[in-house]
Amino acid sequence: MANFKNEFSNDELTVSFNPSLCTQCGKCARELSDVFSYNVIPWINLENGDKKAIIKQVKRCPSGALSYRLNIKMKAS
């Protein structure tokens, strides 16, 4: 799977960011600063938070600029 500029992934989760929707209110960085940070690149670091907390924060994005999907692990046959 290609890793696009606005997608951030770990083993469990992929978070997408659509900058054209973002209103820059900073809710994500204020409320979950270990994962979302405007001062660090990459600005979304999924390794710094747990899956449930990240999903909860993405759902709280007021503009809808953040979205997520669960990464499905395929078993080898």
Secondary structure as the mmCIF struct_conf table of DSSP 4:
data_model
#
loop_
_struct_conf.conf_type_id
_struct_conf.id
_struct_conf.beg_label_comp_id
_struct_conf.beg_label_asym_id
_struct_conf.beg_label_seq_id
_struct_conf.end_label_comp_id
_struct_conf.end_label_asym_id
_struct_conf.end_label_seq_id
TURN_TY1_P TURN_TY1_P1 LYS A 5 ASN A 6
STRN STRN1 GLU A 7 SER A 9
BEND BEND1 ASP A 11 GLU A 12
STRN STRN2 LEU A 13 PHE A 17
TURN_TY1_P TURN_TY1_P2 PRO A 19 LEU A 21
HELX_RH_AL_P HELX_RH_AL_P1 LYS A 27 GLU A 31
TURN_TY1_P TURN_TY1_P3 SER A 33 VAL A 35
STRN STRN3 PHE A 36 PHE A 36
TURN_TY1_P TURN_TY1_P4 TYR A 38 ASN A 39
BEND BEND2 VAL A 40 TRP A 43
STRN STRN4 ILE A 44 ILE A 44
HELX_RH_3T_P HELX_RH_3T_P1 LEU A 46 ASN A 48
BEND BEND3 GLY A 49 GLY A 49
HELX_RH_AL_P HELX_RH_AL_P2 LYS A 51 LYS A 59
TURN_TY1_P TURN_TY1_P5 ARG A 60 ARG A 60
BEND BEND4 PRO A 62 GLY A 64
STRN STRN5 LEU A 66 LEU A 70
HELX_LH_PP_P HELX_LH_PP_P1 ASN A 71 ALA A 76
#
